[in-house]
Amino acid sequence: MSAPILEVRDLHVSVASDPDIQIVKGVDLTVEAGAVHALMGPNGSGKSTLANAIAGSPAYRIDSGQVLFRGEDVTTFSPDARARLGMFLSFQYPTAIPGVTMVNLLRLAMKGRRGEEPSARDFLAELRETLQTLKMDEEFARRYVNDGFSGGEKKRNEVLQMAVLEPKLALLD
């Protein structure tokens, strides 16, 4: 049997700016490849903090415990290193980035994920195919990232990002 895609072992997480505020207190979680897990709980119970800590957000500090991704201890890895390995975090409240088009964001993200920049021709062909599969208009990709997007469009944007980047693990906050 293969190793789980994600293992969280006795994770304790605090706010980076105030280590006295510990939010996650001893969480254990094992996720097998292909499995879907839903964490439920009241507001303020640490669900978003856990997702952000797994993804390596600098807003949080892992006080103790481990995060293993595909058998590798990534507890001290930066967010971009975790993303290159195949982790993806969708945000509860995605930020607008006026002036940056979806096309530019996706091409740069693809370069970071794959380690090399795709040719413009290959990238556009892949993007068009993905947009078509998702039944999204090509005009969507020309818009600025989340700028003026409705809540539903922001979520569709994240689905588009996941489809293009093909992460091994998606954390949906």
N, CA and C atoms as an extended XYZ file, in Angstrom:
519
Properties=species:S:1:pos:R:3:atomname:S:1:resname:S:1:resid:I:1 pbc="F F F"
N         0.836       -1.178        0.000 N   MET     1
C         0.000        0.000        0.000 CA  MET     1
C         0.886        1.249        0.000 C   MET     1
N         0.509        2.253       -0.759 N   SER     2
C         1.303        3.469       -0.851 CA  SER     2
C         1.052        4.367        0.358 C   SER     2
N         1.979        5.300        0.551 N   ALA     3
C         1.867        6.249        1.663 CA  ALA     3
C         0.706        7.201        1.405 C   ALA     3
N         0.073        7.691        2.449 N   PRO     4
C        -0.989        8.688        2.274 CA  PRO     4
C        -0.442        9.929        1.571 C   PRO     4
N        -1.313       10.648        0.885 N   ILE     5
C        -0.870       11.877        0.227 CA  ILE     5
C        -0.580       12.961        1.262 C   ILE     5
N        -1.326       12.941        2.386 N   LEU     6
C        -1.132       13.940        3.436 CA  LEU     6
C        -1.253       13.283        4.798 C   LEU     6
N        -0.293       13.591        5.648 N   GLU     7
C        -0.362       13.186        7.052 CA  GLU     7
C        -0.050       14.405        7.908 C   GLU     7
N        -0.917       14.676        8.844 N   VAL     8
C        -0.704       15.734        9.818 CA  VAL     8
C        -0.582       15.027       11.161 C   VAL     8
N         0.541       15.255       11.837 N   ARG     9
C         0.818       14.549       13.082 CA  ARG     9
C         0.954       15.524       14.253 C   ARG     9
N         0.020       15.424       15.191 N   ASP    10
C         0.047       16.191       16.434 CA  ASP    10
C         0.420       17.658       16.192 C   ASP    10
N        -0.285       18.290       15.261 N   LEU    11
C         0.040       19.649       14.834 CA  LEU    11
C        -0.491       20.687       15.820 C   LEU    11
N         0.391       21.585       16.212 N   HIS    12
C         0.063       22.723       17.066 CA  HIS    12
C         0.474       23.967       16.303 C   HIS    12
N        -0.481       24.900       16.112 N   VAL    13
C        -0.241       26.083       15.287 CA  VAL    13
C        -0.694       27.328       16.024 C   VAL    13
N         0.147       28.364       15.974 N   SER    14
C        -0.201       29.646       16.567 CA  SER    14
C        -0.120       30.739       15.505 C   SER    14
N        -0.588       31.912       15.877 N   VAL    15
C        -0.521       33.074       15.002 CA  VAL    15
C         0.932       33.545       14.992 C   VAL    15
N         1.504       33.753       13.818 N   ALA    16
C         2.923       34.127       13.714 CA  ALA    16
C         3.229       35.429       14.436 C   ALA    16
N         2.320       36.385       14.367 N   SER    17
C         2.557       37.690       14.990 CA  SER    17
C         2.359       37.679       16.509 C   SER    17
N         1.713       36.621       17.025 N   ASP    18
C         1.496       36.512       18.469 CA  ASP    18
C         1.475       35.038       18.862 C   ASP    18
N         2.655       34.462       19.099 N   PRO    19
C         2.754       33.029       19.412 CA  PRO    19
C         1.962       32.582       20.632 C   PRO    19
N         1.496       33.529       21.447 N   ASP    20
C         0.682       33.160       22.613 CA  ASP    20
C        -0.728       32.741       22.201 C   ASP    20
N        -1.108       33.070       20.964 N   ILE    21
C        -2.439       32.699       20.476 CA  ILE    21
C        -2.314       31.404       19.683 C   ILE    21
N        -2.515       30.290       20.371 N   GLN    22
C        -2.464       28.991       19.715 CA  GLN    22
C        -3.871       28.626       19.263 C   GLN    22
N        -4.008       28.287       17.991 N   ILE    23
C        -5.327       28.014       17.417 CA  ILE    23
C        -5.535       26.526       17.193 C   ILE    23
N        -4.549       25.869       16.627 N   VAL    24
C        -4.637       24.422       16.368 CA  VAL    24
C        -3.855       23.728       17.473 C   VAL    24
N        -4.518       22.760       18.117 N   LYS    25
C        -3.925       22.143       19.300 CA  LYS    25
C        -3.954       20.622       19.200 C   LYS    25
N        -2.955       20.075       18.532 N   GLY    26
C        -2.795       18.627       18.515 CA  GLY    26
C        -3.653       17.895       17.495 C   GLY    26
N        -3.706       18.391       16.267 N   VAL    27
C        -4.512       17.756       15.216 CA  VAL    27
C        -3.735       16.637       14.532 C   VAL    27
N        -4.403       15.515       14.340 N   ASP    28
C        -3.901       14.396       13.547 CA  ASP    28
C        -4.865       14.190       12.394 C   ASP    28
N        -4.332       13.988       11.200 N   LEU    29
C        -5.164       13.795       10.017 CA  LEU    29
C        -4.388       12.983        8.996 C   LEU    29
N        -5.045       11.989        8.414 N   THR    30
C        -4.444       11.203        7.341 CA  THR    30
C        -5.394       11.218        6.159 C   THR    30
N        -4.868       11.583        4.994 N   VAL    31
C        -5.664       11.644        3.769 CA  VAL    31
C        -5.010       10.752        2.725 C   VAL    31
N        -5.744        9.759        2.286 N   GLU    32
C        -5.257        8.874        1.226 CA  GLU    32
C        -5.459        9.544       -0.124 C   GLU    32
N        -4.615        9.231       -1.077 N   ALA    33
C        -4.750        9.771       -2.434 CA  ALA    33
C        -6.131        9.430       -2.981 C   ALA    33
N        -6.775       10.413       -3.579 N   GLY    34
C        -8.093       10.213       -4.175 CA  GLY    34
C        -9.250       10.387       -3.214 C   GLY    34
N        -8.952       10.516       -1.925 N   ALA    35
C       -10.010       10.659       -0.926 CA  ALA    35
C       -10.433       12.116       -0.806 C   ALA    35
N       -11.666       12.303       -0.368 N   VAL    36
C       -12.191       13.634       -0.102 CA  VAL    36
C       -12.540       13.698        1.381 C   VAL    36
N       -12.046       14.730        2.044 N   HIS    37
C       -12.344       14.935        3.456 CA  HIS    37
C       -12.977       16.305        3.628 C   HIS    37
N       -13.928       16.411        4.525 N   ALA    38
C       -14.539       17.699        4.859 CA  ALA    38
C       -14.383       17.908        6.358 C   ALA    38
N       -13.792       19.029        6.714 N   LEU    39
C       -13.668       19.383        8.123 CA  LEU    39
C       -14.767       20.380        8.446 C   LEU    39
N       -15.539       20.063        9.463 N   MET    40
C       -16.651       20.930        9.823 CA  MET    40
C       -16.502       21.337       11.277 C   MET    40
N       -16.961       22.541       11.562 N   GLY    41
C       -16.914       23.038       12.922 CA  GLY    41
C       -17.367       24.478       12.940 C   GLY    41
N       -17.575       25.014       14.113 N   PRO    42
C       -18.045       26.400       14.221 CA  PRO    42
C       -16.976       27.388       13.773 C   PRO    42
N       -17.412       28.609       13.492 N   ASN    43
C       -16.476       29.683       13.164 CA  ASN    43
C       -15.455       29.799       14.286 C   ASN    43
N       -14.205       30.003       13.875 N   GLY    44
C       -13.154       30.191       14.866 CA  GLY    44
C       -12.588       28.911       15.453 C   GLY    44
N       -12.964       27.760       14.909 N   SER    45
C       -12.482       26.502       15.484 CA  SER    45
C       -11.143       26.042       14.903 C   SER    45
N       -10.617       26.759       13.894 N   GLY    46
C        -9.282       26.443       13.378 CA  GLY    46
C        -9.227       25.773       12.025 C   GLY    46
N       -10.341       25.651       11.333 N   LYS    47
C       -10.349       24.973       10.029 CA  LYS    47
C        -9.469       25.709        9.009 C   LYS    47
N        -9.668       27.005        8.889 N   SER    48
C        -8.865       27.794        7.947 CA  SER    48
C        -7.408       27.852        8.377 C   SER    48
N        -7.174       27.970        9.666 N   THR    49
C        -5.800       27.994       10.173 CA  THR    49
C        -5.092       26.695        9.830 C   THR    49
N        -5.771       25.568       10.002 N   LEU    50
C        -5.181       24.279        9.667 CA  LEU    50
C        -4.831       24.216        8.184 C   LEU    50
N        -5.752       24.620        7.314 N   ALA    51
C        -5.486       24.595        5.866 CA  ALA    51
C        -4.303       25.494        5.523 C   ALA    51
N        -4.273       26.676        6.102 N   ASN    52
C        -3.173       27.606        5.841 CA  ASN    52
C        -1.844       27.081        6.373 C   ASN    52
N        -1.852       26.457        7.522 N   ALA    53
C        -0.624       25.889        8.081 CA  ALA    53
C        -0.114       24.739        7.209 C   ALA    53
N        -1.016       23.905        6.735 N   ILE    54
C        -0.623       22.803        5.849 CA  ILE    54
C         0.029       23.354        4.585 C   ILE    54
N        -0.530       24.457        4.063 N   ALA    55
C        -0.006       25.063        2.837 CA  ALA    55
C         1.225       25.932        3.094 C   ALA    55
N         1.567       26.173        4.358 N   GLY    56
C         2.786       26.913        4.681 CA  GLY    56
C         2.637       28.409        4.809 C   GLY    56
N         1.436       28.899        5.056 N   SER    57
C         1.223       30.345        5.171 CA  SER    57
C         2.123       30.951        6.249 C   SER    57
N         2.812       32.049        5.912 N   PRO    58
C         3.665       32.703        6.911 CA  PRO    58
C         2.870       33.424        8.001 C   PRO    58
N         1.554       33.510        7.856 N   ALA    59
C         0.726       34.144        8.890 CA  ALA    59
C         0.600       33.258       10.127 C   ALA    59
N         0.994       31.991        9.983 N   TYR    60
C         0.882       31.038       11.095 CA  TYR    60
C         2.225       30.380       11.356 C   TYR    60
N         2.398       29.949       12.586 N   ARG    61
C         3.637       29.298       12.989 CA  ARG    61
C         3.322       27.896       13.487 C   ARG    61
N         4.001       26.913       12.955 N   ILE    62
C         3.855       25.549       13.460 CA  ILE    62
C         4.747       25.437       14.685 C   ILE    62
N         4.107       25.287       15.844 N   ASP    63
C         4.829       25.207       17.108 CA  ASP    63
C         5.414       23.815       17.324 C   ASP    63
N         4.658       22.791       16.938 N   SER    64
C         5.140       21.416       17.032 CA  SER    64
C         4.267       20.550       16.143 C   SER    64
N         4.754       19.359       15.892 N   GLY    65
C         4.053       18.433       15.014 CA  GLY    65
C         4.669       18.426       13.627 C   GLY    65
N         4.054       17.669       12.737 N   GLN    66
C         4.588       17.499       11.387 CA  GLN    66
C         3.498       17.550       10.338 C   GLN    66
N         3.888       18.007        9.144 N   VAL    67
C         3.058       17.914        7.950 CA  VAL    67
C         3.867       17.110        6.942 C   VAL    67
N         3.345       15.944        6.572 N   LEU    68
C         4.003       15.113        5.567 CA  LEU    68
C         3.143       15.093        4.308 C   LEU    68
N         3.779       15.381        3.193 N   PHE    69
C         3.099       15.395        1.897 CA  PHE    69
C         3.764       14.378        1.008 C   PHE    69
N         2.995       13.367        0.633 N   ARG    70
C         3.492       12.266       -0.191 CA  ARG    70
C         4.720       11.616        0.459 C   ARG    70
N         4.661       11.502        1.799 N   GLY    71
C         5.718       10.845        2.557 CA  GLY    71
C         6.887       11.730        2.928 C   GLY    71
N         6.927       12.961        2.448 N   GLU    72
C         8.040       13.871        2.721 CA  GLU    72
C         7.630       14.896        3.781 C   GLU    72
N         8.497       15.114        4.761 N   ASP    73
C         8.221       16.099        5.796 CA  ASP    73
C         8.403       17.492        5.201 C   ASP    73
N         7.297       18.237        5.060 N   VAL    74
C         7.325       19.578        4.473 CA  VAL    74
C         7.055       20.655        5.523 C   VAL    74
N         7.133       20.279        6.788 N   THR    75
C         6.786       21.180        7.886 CA  THR    75
C         7.515       22.519        7.790 C   THR    75
N         8.752       22.517        7.372 N   THR    76
C         9.532       23.761        7.319 CA  THR    76
C         9.620       24.339        5.909 C   THR    76
N         8.956       23.731        4.935 N   PHE    77
C         9.025       24.212        3.544 CA  PHE    77
C         8.233       25.512        3.393 C   PHE    77
N         8.681       26.370        2.493 N   SER    78
C         7.981       27.611        2.177 CA  SER    78
C         6.700       27.289        1.397 C   SER    78
N         5.762       28.232        1.353 N   PRO    79
C         4.528       27.998        0.584 CA  PRO    79
C         4.797       27.689       -0.888 C   PRO    79
N         5.751       28.387       -1.503 N   ASP    80
C         6.013       28.136       -2.922 CA  ASP    80
C         6.652       26.769       -3.140 C   ASP    80
N         7.477       26.312       -2.198 N   ALA    81
C         8.052       24.969       -2.324 CA  ALA    81
C         6.949       23.912       -2.221 C   ALA    81
N         6.005       24.120       -1.327 N   ARG    82
C         4.885       23.187       -1.195 CA  ARG    82
C         4.022       23.200       -2.459 C   ARG    82
N         3.814       24.392       -3.022 N   ALA    83
C         3.027       24.498       -4.257 CA  ALA    83
C         3.725       23.769       -5.410 C   ALA    83
N         5.047       23.913       -5.498 N   ARG    84
C         5.782       23.215       -6.569 CA  ARG    84
C         5.662       21.701       -6.428 C   ARG    84
N         5.536       21.230       -5.188 N   LEU    85
C         5.367       19.788       -4.970 CA  LEU    85
C         3.964       19.303       -5.338 C   LEU    85
N         3.021       20.252       -5.455 N   GLY    86
C         1.676       19.868       -5.865 CA  GLY    86
C         0.568       20.186       -4.893 C   GLY    86
N         0.810       21.061       -3.926 N   MET    87
C        -0.254       21.502       -3.017 CA  MET    87
C        -0.929       22.743       -3.593 C   MET    87
N        -2.222       22.829       -3.393 N   PHE    88
C        -2.990       23.981       -3.854 CA  PHE    88
C        -3.936       24.391       -2.736 C   PHE    88
N        -3.964       25.678       -2.420 N   LEU    89
C        -4.886       26.199       -1.410 CA  LEU    89
C        -5.797       27.217       -2.064 C   LEU    89
N        -7.099       26.966       -1.987 N   SER    90
C        -8.059       27.979       -2.425 CA  SER    90
C        -8.464       28.755       -1.187 C   SER    90
N        -8.601       30.053       -1.348 N   PHE    91
C        -8.848       30.919       -0.213 CA  PHE    91
C       -10.331       31.090        0.053 C   PHE    91
N       -10.660       31.303        1.304 N   GLN    92
C       -12.040       31.565        1.682 CA  GLN    92
C       -12.505       32.878        1.053 C   GLN    92
N       -11.618       33.857        1.047 N   TYR    93
C       -11.914       35.167        0.469 CA  TYR    93
C       -10.789       35.539       -0.495 C   TYR    93
N       -10.851       35.068       -1.745 N   PRO    94
C        -9.772       35.351       -2.705 CA  PRO    94
C        -9.585       36.851       -2.936 C   PRO    94
N        -8.350       37.259       -3.051 N   THR    95
C        -7.990       38.658       -3.220 CA  THR    95
C        -8.039       39.072       -4.681 C   THR    95
N        -8.503       40.279       -4.925 N   ALA    96
C        -8.477       40.849       -6.272 CA  ALA    96
C        -7.066       41.373       -6.544 C   ALA    96
N        -6.622       41.202       -7.789 N   ILE    97
C        -5.314       41.719       -8.198 CA  ILE    97
C        -5.517       42.542       -9.469 C   ILE    97
N        -5.971       43.782       -9.317 N   PRO    98
C        -6.191       44.633      -10.490 CA  PRO    98
C        -4.895       44.802      -11.286 C   PRO    98
N        -5.006       44.741      -12.607 N   GLY    99
C        -3.845       44.918      -13.478 CA  GLY    99
C        -3.153       43.632      -13.867 C   GLY    99
N        -3.476       42.523      -13.192 N   VAL   100
C        -2.884       41.225      -13.531 CA  VAL   100
C        -3.977       40.359      -14.125 C   VAL   100
N        -3.810       39.972      -15.373 N   THR   101
C        -4.830       39.147      -16.024 CA  THR   101
C        -4.713       37.694      -15.580 C   THR   101
N        -5.814       36.993      -15.702 N   MET   102
C        -5.829       35.562      -15.399 CA  MET   102
C        -4.799       34.834      -16.253 C   MET   102
N        -4.694       35.211      -17.531 N   VAL   103
C        -3.726       34.569      -18.433 CA  VAL   103
C        -2.320       34.691      -17.858 C   VAL   103
N        -1.941       35.895      -17.447 N   ASN   104
C        -0.588       36.102      -16.912 CA  ASN   104
C        -0.381       35.343      -15.610 C   ASN   104
N        -1.369       35.378      -14.721 N   LEU   105
C        -1.259       34.641      -13.461 CA  LEU   105
C        -1.090       33.152      -13.717 C   LEU   105
N        -1.925       32.600      -14.580 N   LEU   106
C        -1.882       31.160      -14.846 CA  LEU   106
C        -0.567       30.744      -15.499 C   LEU   106
N        -0.060       31.571      -16.416 N   ARG   107
C         1.204       31.217      -17.080 CA  ARG   107
C         2.355       31.231      -16.080 C   ARG   107
N         2.398       32.248      -15.221 N   LEU   108
C         3.457       32.302      -14.203 CA  LEU   108
C         3.322       31.163      -13.191 C   LEU   108
N         2.090       30.869      -12.804 N   ALA   109
C         1.863       29.769      -11.851 CA  ALA   109
C         2.259       28.435      -12.473 C   ALA   109
N         1.948       28.263      -13.741 N   MET   110
C         2.318       27.029      -14.432 CA  MET   110
C         3.842       26.903      -14.497 C   MET   110
N         4.514       28.009      -14.774 N   LYS   111
C         5.976       27.995      -14.805 CA  LYS   111
C         6.532       27.578      -13.447 C   LYS   111
N         5.981       28.163      -12.375 N   GLY   112
C         6.429       27.812      -11.037 CA  GLY   112
C         6.150       26.363      -10.692 C   GLY   112
N         5.015       25.868      -11.086 N   ARG   113
C         4.622       24.483      -10.762 CA  ARG   113
C         5.459       23.477      -11.525 C   ARG   113
N         5.700       23.747      -12.822 N   ARG   114
C         6.408       22.782      -13.675 CA  ARG   114
C         7.912       22.995      -13.716 C   ARG   114
N         8.354       24.166      -13.265 N   GLY   115
C         9.782       24.428      -13.261 CA  GLY   115
C        10.326       24.985      -14.558 C   GLY   115
N         9.484       25.146      -15.542 N   GLU   116
C         9.907       25.733      -16.815 CA  GLU   116
C         8.734       26.453      -17.439 C   GLU   116
N         9.042       27.479      -18.203 N   GLU   117
C         7.981       28.268      -18.818 CA  GLU   117
C         7.513       27.572      -20.091 C   GLU   117
N         6.205       27.339      -20.187 N   PRO   118
C         5.699       26.728      -21.419 CA  PRO   118
C         5.768       27.741      -22.561 C   PRO   118
N         5.874       27.247      -23.772 N   SER   119
C         5.840       28.164      -24.912 CA  SER   119
C         4.472       28.832      -24.943 C   SER   119
N         4.422       30.022      -25.500 N   ALA   120
C         3.154       30.753      -25.572 CA  ALA   120
C         2.108       29.931      -26.312 C   ALA   120
N         2.507       29.298      -27.379 N   ARG   121
C         1.579       28.478      -28.188 CA  ARG   121
C         1.026       27.316      -27.364 C   ARG   121
N         1.911       26.583      -26.702 N   ASP   122
C         1.468       25.426      -25.903 CA  ASP   122
C         0.585       25.864      -24.746 C   ASP   122
N         0.997       26.944      -24.078 N   PHE   123
C         0.223       27.434      -22.951 CA  PHE   123
C        -1.185       27.834      -23.387 C   PHE   123
N        -1.287       28.626      -24.447 N   LEU   124
C        -2.605       29.087      -24.902 CA  LEU   124
C        -3.479       27.929      -25.363 C   LEU   124
N        -2.883       26.943      -26.011 N   ALA   125
C        -3.650       25.769      -26.442 CA  ALA   125
C        -4.191       25.015      -25.232 C   ALA   125
N        -3.339       24.842      -24.225 N   GLU   126
C        -3.766       24.139      -23.009 CA  GLU   126
C        -4.829       24.932      -22.259 C   GLU   126
N        -4.648       26.246      -22.178 N   LEU   127
C        -5.616       27.093      -21.495 CA  LEU   127
C        -6.966       27.057      -22.210 C   LEU   127
N        -6.947       27.179      -23.518 N   ARG   128
C        -8.211       27.127      -24.283 CA  ARG   128
C        -8.921       25.789      -24.089 C   ARG   128
N        -8.168       24.721      -24.107 N   GLU   129
C        -8.755       23.393      -23.908 CA  GLU   129
C        -9.380       23.275      -22.514 C   GLU   129
N        -8.682       23.801      -21.512 N   THR   130
C        -9.197       23.755      -20.142 CA  THR   130
C       -10.450       24.607      -20.008 C   THR   130
N       -10.422       25.810      -20.576 N   LEU   131
C       -11.604       26.669      -20.548 CA  LEU   131
C       -12.785       25.983      -21.220 C   LEU   131
N       -12.532       25.333      -22.332 N   GLN   132
C       -13.593       24.629      -23.057 CA  GLN   132
C       -14.150       23.477      -22.216 C   GLN   132
N       -13.270       22.721      -21.599 N   THR   133
C       -13.701       21.610      -20.742 CA  THR   133
C       -14.581       22.106      -19.603 C   THR   133
N       -14.219       23.253      -19.039 N   LEU   134
C       -14.970       23.831      -17.920 CA  LEU   134
C       -16.161       24.662      -18.377 C   LEU   134
N       -16.359       24.740      -19.694 N   LYS   135
C       -17.452       25.530      -20.276 CA  LYS   135
C       -17.377       26.994      -19.824 C   LYS   135
N       -16.170       27.532      -19.911 N   MET   136
C       -15.924       28.924      -19.551 CA  MET   136
C       -15.536       29.697      -20.813 C   MET   136
N       -16.033       30.904      -20.918 N   ASP   137
C       -15.718       31.768      -22.053 CA  ASP   137
C       -14.253       32.196      -21.980 C   ASP   137
N       -13.584       32.258      -23.135 N   GLU   138
C       -12.179       32.681      -23.169 CA  GLU   138
C       -11.991       34.092      -22.617 C   GLU   138
N       -13.019       34.911      -22.698 N   GLU   139
C       -12.936       36.278      -22.182 CA  GLU   139
C       -12.635       36.289      -20.684 C   GLU   139
N       -13.060       35.258      -19.984 N   PHE   140
C       -12.814       35.151      -18.540 CA  PHE   140
C       -11.317       35.241      -18.248 C   PHE   140
N       -10.502       34.604      -19.074 N   ALA   141
C        -9.056       34.561      -18.854 CA  ALA   141
C        -8.384       35.906      -19.115 C   ALA   141
N        -9.070       36.796      -19.784 N   ARG   142
C        -8.498       38.117      -20.074 CA  ARG   142
C        -8.799       39.130      -18.965 C   ARG   142
N        -9.663       38.763      -18.056 N   ARG   143
C       -10.034       39.671      -16.957 CA  ARG   143
C        -8.930       39.710      -15.912 C   ARG   143
N        -8.939       40.802      -15.119 N   TYR   144
C        -7.991       40.905      -14.018 CA  TYR   144
C        -8.405       39.942      -12.911 C   TYR   144
N        -7.430       39.381      -12.234 N   VAL   145
C        -7.646       38.345      -11.234 CA  VAL   145
C        -8.618       38.819      -10.147 C   VAL   145
N        -9.775       38.187      -10.111 N   ASN   146
C       -10.817       38.416       -9.104 CA  ASN   146
C       -11.329       39.846       -9.037 C   ASN   146
N       -10.904       40.711       -9.936 N   ASP   147
C       -11.307       42.112       -9.904 CA  ASP   147
C       -12.726       42.253      -10.447 C   ASP   147
N       -13.653       42.587       -9.565 N   GLY   148
C       -15.048       42.709       -9.958 CA  GLY   148
C       -15.756       41.378      -10.119 C   GLY   148
N       -15.111       40.289       -9.718 N   PHE   149
C       -15.728       38.967       -9.834 CA  PHE   149
C       -16.818       38.811       -8.775 C   PHE   149
N       -17.876       38.135       -9.136 N   SER   150
C       -18.874       37.741       -8.142 CA  SER   150
C       -18.275       36.610       -7.311 C   SER   150
N       -18.936       36.245       -6.236 N   GLY   151
C       -18.462       35.130       -5.420 CA  GLY   151
C       -18.332       33.844       -6.223 C   GLY   151
N       -19.320       33.581       -7.077 N   GLY   152
C       -19.283       32.379       -7.906 CA  GLY   152
C       -18.151       32.411       -8.915 C   GLY   152
N       -17.901       33.609       -9.489 N   GLU   153
C       -16.801       33.725      -10.455 CA  GLU   153
C       -15.454       33.508       -9.774 C   GLU   153
N       -15.320       33.941       -8.531 N   LYS   154
C       -14.072       33.706       -7.803 CA  LYS   154
C       -13.834       32.215       -7.622 C   LYS   154
N       -14.891       31.484       -7.313 N   LYS   155
C       -14.748       30.036       -7.133 CA  LYS   155
C       -14.465       29.345       -8.468 C   LYS   155
N       -15.110       29.797       -9.541 N   ARG   156
C       -14.822       29.238      -10.873 CA  ARG   156
C       -13.376       29.516      -11.254 C   ARG   156
N       -12.878       30.689      -10.874 N   ASN   157
C       -11.485       31.050      -11.120 CA  ASN   157
C       -10.554       30.051      -10.428 C   ASN   157
N       -10.871       29.696       -9.205 N   GLU   158
C       -10.041       28.735       -8.486 CA  GLU   158
C       -10.119       27.342       -9.113 C   GLU   158
N       -11.284       26.969       -9.612 N   VAL   159
C       -11.409       25.686      -10.317 CA  VAL   159
C       -10.551       25.715      -11.578 C   VAL   159
N       -10.561       26.839      -12.288 N   LEU   160
C        -9.714       26.986      -13.474 CA  LEU   160
C        -8.240       26.847      -13.098 C   LEU   160
N        -7.832       27.505      -12.026 N   GLN   161
C        -6.438       27.398      -11.582 CA  GLN   161
C        -6.077       25.947      -11.277 C   GLN   161
N        -6.949       25.249      -10.563 N   MET   162
C        -6.678       23.849      -10.240 CA  MET   162
C        -6.583       23.003      -11.499 C   MET   162
N        -7.477       23.253      -12.458 N   ALA   163
C        -7.466       22.474      -13.695 CA  ALA   163
C        -6.181       22.700      -14.480 C   ALA   163
N        -5.683       23.918      -14.492 N   VAL   164
C        -4.453       24.228      -15.221 CA  VAL   164
C        -3.220       23.697      -14.482 C   VAL   164
N        -3.197       23.857      -13.166 N   LEU   165
C        -2.013       23.506      -12.389 CA  LEU   165
C        -1.935       22.024      -12.004 C   LEU   165
N        -3.066       21.333      -12.050 N   GLU   166
C        -3.125       19.893      -11.740 CA  GLU   166
C        -2.419       19.532      -10.424 C   GLU   166
N        -2.881       20.117       -9.316 N   PRO   167
C        -2.223       19.803       -8.042 CA  PRO   167
C        -2.490       18.351       -7.627 C   PRO   167
N        -1.605       17.843       -6.776 N   LYS   168
C        -1.770       16.511       -6.211 CA  LYS   168
C        -2.716       16.549       -5.015 C   LYS   168
N        -2.804       17.735       -4.368 N   LEU   169
C        -3.642       17.927       -3.188 CA  LEU   169
C        -4.260       19.311       -3.263 C   LEU   169
N        -5.570       19.388       -3.141 N   ALA   170
C        -6.262       20.670       -3.129 CA  ALA   170
C        -6.917       20.864       -1.772 C   ALA   170
N        -6.587       21.971       -1.124 N   LEU   171
C        -7.176       22.351        0.149 CA  LEU   171
C        -8.149       23.481       -0.165 C   LEU   171
N        -9.429       23.229        0.003 N   LEU   172
C       -10.459       24.208       -0.352 CA  LEU   172
C       -11.017       24.812        0.927 C   LEU   172
N       -10.682       26.071        1.151 N   ASP   173
C       -11.113       26.747        2.373 CA  ASP   173
C       -12.456       27.418        2.141 C   ASP   173
